[in-house]
């Protein structure tokens, strides 16, 4: 199991796994609240949260355009 000792390593892998660069506003919403070091389970959780953010953002855009 990979331990992330810095937020930079974690964010880099999160961006790679999600296939997108993260805006600071999104990063602040999905980064773990627990103190470092972080592990792979927190990476999966952050990915899930990022997917939710993206889905919620798309839902809002649909509501505004209709």
Short mmCIF file of the C-alpha atoms (twelve columns), coordinates in Angstrom:
data_MODEL
# 
_entry.id   MODEL 
# 
loop_
_atom_site.group_PDB 
_atom_site.id 
_atom_site.type_symbol 
_atom_site.label_atom_id 
_atom_site.label_alt_id 
_atom_site.label_comp_id 
_atom_site.label_asym_id 
_atom_site.label_seq_id 
_atom_site.Cartn_x 
_atom_site.Cartn_y 
_atom_site.Cartn_z 
_atom_site.pdbx_PDB_model_num 
ATOM 1  C CA . UNK A 1  0.000   0.000  0.000   1 
ATOM 2  C CA . UNK A 2  1.367   3.381  -1.017  1 
ATOM 3  C CA . UNK A 3  1.737   6.043  1.617   1 
ATOM 4  C CA . UNK A 4  1.729   9.631  0.467   1 
ATOM 5  C CA . UNK A 5  4.027   11.673 2.632   1 
ATOM 6  C CA . UNK A 6  3.256   14.971 0.870   1 
ATOM 7  C CA . UNK A 7  0.058   16.463 -0.512  1 
ATOM 8  C CA . UNK A 8  1.876   17.117 -3.791  1 
ATOM 9  C CA . UNK A 9  2.452   13.383 -4.462  1 
ATOM 10 C CA . UNK A 10 -1.145  12.633 -3.546  1 
ATOM 11 C CA . UNK A 11 -2.565  15.391 -5.755  1 
ATOM 12 C CA . UNK A 12 -0.364  14.329 -8.668  1 
ATOM 13 C CA . UNK A 13 -1.701  10.747 -8.482  1 
ATOM 14 C CA . UNK A 14 -5.258  12.020 -8.009  1 
ATOM 15 C CA . UNK A 15 -4.954  14.084 -11.179 1 
ATOM 16 C CA . UNK A 16 -3.445  11.144 -13.055 1 
ATOM 17 C CA . UNK A 17 -6.191  8.752  -11.922 1 
ATOM 18 C CA . UNK A 18 -8.980  11.229 -12.682 1 
ATOM 19 C CA . UNK A 19 -7.496  12.215 -16.041 1 
ATOM 20 C CA . UNK A 20 -7.753  15.942 -15.359 1 
ATOM 21 C CA . UNK A 21 -5.973  18.817 -13.681 1 
ATOM 22 C CA . UNK A 22 -7.578  19.999 -10.487 1 
ATOM 23 C CA . UNK A 23 -8.471  23.585 -9.828  1 
ATOM 24 C CA . UNK A 24 -7.515  24.721 -6.339  1 
ATOM 25 C CA . UNK A 25 -11.193 25.104 -5.433  1 
ATOM 26 C CA . UNK A 26 -11.847 21.444 -6.337  1 
ATOM 27 C CA . UNK A 27 -8.684  20.282 -4.588  1 
ATOM 28 C CA . UNK A 28 -9.748  21.962 -1.362  1 
ATOM 29 C CA . UNK A 29 -13.114 20.175 -1.562  1 
ATOM 30 C CA . UNK A 30 -11.738 16.657 -2.145  1 
ATOM 31 C CA . UNK A 31 -8.424  16.529 -0.268  1 
ATOM 32 C CA . UNK A 32 -8.405  14.364 2.862   1 
ATOM 33 C CA . UNK A 33 -9.056  16.095 6.162   1 
ATOM 34 C CA . UNK A 34 -6.826  13.601 7.990   1 
ATOM 35 C CA . UNK A 35 -3.220  14.601 8.666   1 
ATOM 36 C CA . UNK A 36 -0.471  13.228 6.428   1 
ATOM 37 C CA . UNK A 37 0.642   10.597 5.581   1 
ATOM 38 C CA . UNK A 38 -2.297  9.566  3.383   1 
ATOM 39 C CA . UNK A 39 -2.834  6.145  1.806   1 
ATOM 40 C CA . UNK A 40 -4.529  4.591  -1.226  1 
ATOM 41 C CA . UNK A 41 -7.892  4.297  0.512   1 
ATOM 42 C CA . UNK A 42 -7.940  8.087  0.884   1 
ATOM 43 C CA . UNK A 43 -7.023  8.403  -2.800  1 
ATOM 44 C CA . UNK A 44 -10.042 6.265  -3.755  1 
ATOM 45 C CA . UNK A 45 -12.258 8.321  -1.473  1 
ATOM 46 C CA . UNK A 46 -11.003 11.570 -3.010  1 
ATOM 47 C CA . UNK A 47 -11.621 10.173 -6.504  1 
ATOM 48 C CA . UNK A 48 -15.206 9.346  -5.526  1 
ATOM 49 C CA . UNK A 49 -15.684 12.849 -4.139  1 
ATOM 50 C CA . UNK A 50 -14.242 14.358 -7.306  1 
ATOM 51 C CA . UNK A 51 -16.642 12.309 -9.453  1 
ATOM 52 C CA . UNK A 52 -19.530 13.543 -7.295  1 
ATOM 53 C CA . UNK A 53 -18.385 17.138 -7.732  1 
ATOM 54 C CA . UNK A 54 -18.219 16.700 -11.496 1 
ATOM 55 C CA . UNK A 55 -21.643 15.024 -11.634 1 
ATOM 56 C CA . UNK A 56 -23.227 17.697 -9.411  1 
ATOM 57 C CA . UNK A 57 -21.686 20.435 -11.554 1 
ATOM 58 C CA . UNK A 58 -23.106 18.876 -14.714 1 
ATOM 59 C CA . UNK A 59 -26.531 18.585 -13.071 1 
ATOM 60 C CA . UNK A 60 -26.450 22.283 -12.171 1 
ATOM 61 C CA . UNK A 61 -25.495 23.248 -15.727 1 
ATOM 62 C CA . UNK A 62 -28.444 21.253 -17.076 1 
ATOM 63 C CA . UNK A 63 -30.830 22.948 -14.654 1 
ATOM 64 C CA . UNK A 64 -29.579 26.416 -15.618 1 
ATOM 65 C CA . UNK A 65 -29.750 25.758 -19.353 1 
ATOM 66 C CA . UNK A 66 -33.323 24.422 -19.214 1 
# 
